[in-house]
């Protein structure tokens, strides 16, 4: 049973622990990667992952029809809360560390360039792209996770891809140098 919705419905209805474990195994790694991509260090990502699943378990059986979206919405809210707590205490330390970050040598130049383009987008647009294309949620699941209409998600995804494509093309014009 690979359908996340069905796994959670079975768990809520029958108390089937195997169904929940399958859901957890399929989602936890993706969610952890998402949290790291949103700026969490490894330890904080594990902490937020555990907290997200705890809150998920407490709430999902009320409406088990969009479990992945609920899980990501909880994780996003936890990440925002954690960021707010960290921001005031660590602003100077984060500024110092940003200058030390060097991309992995095996990472292709095009990938670094795309990552830089995405990093320059507002956080809400980065979240949308990460959840839709990196994590691989459907437009409907993204809409539920972010509390947006599905049509808005579709339109914004298309606009963001076009924006990135335009910025990429601008950087490829003769006489410009990628930084």
Buried (B, 14 or more C-beta within 10 A) or exposed (E): EEEBBBBBBBBBEEEBEEBBEBBBEBBBEBBBBBBBBBBBEEEBBBBBBEBBBEBBEEEBEEEBEBBBBBBBBBBBEBBEEBBEEBEEEEEEEEEEEEEEEEEEEEEEEEEEBBEBBBEEBEEEBBBBBBBBBEBEBEBEBBBBBBEBEBEBBBEBBEEBEEBBEEBBEEBEEEEEEEE
